[in-house]
Amino acid sequence: MAYFINDECISCGACESECPVSCISEGDGKYVIDADECIECGACAGVCPVGAPNPAE
């Protein structure tokens, strides 16, 4: 399942530049992941200072 970004996001942008398929973009108040493009690599989770990206359940 694709990753999603929870409400802990502080909009720092670290995840956006780390994504190898560029499926992360700035949303309204937090970053968002396009689930159709996400390859579930977890690169975003590895760089997030607050642990906002998580695998969807």
Secondary structure, DSSP 8 states (H G I E B T S, - for coil): --EEE-TT-----HHHHH-TT--EEE-SSSEEE-TTT-----HHHHH-TT--EEE--
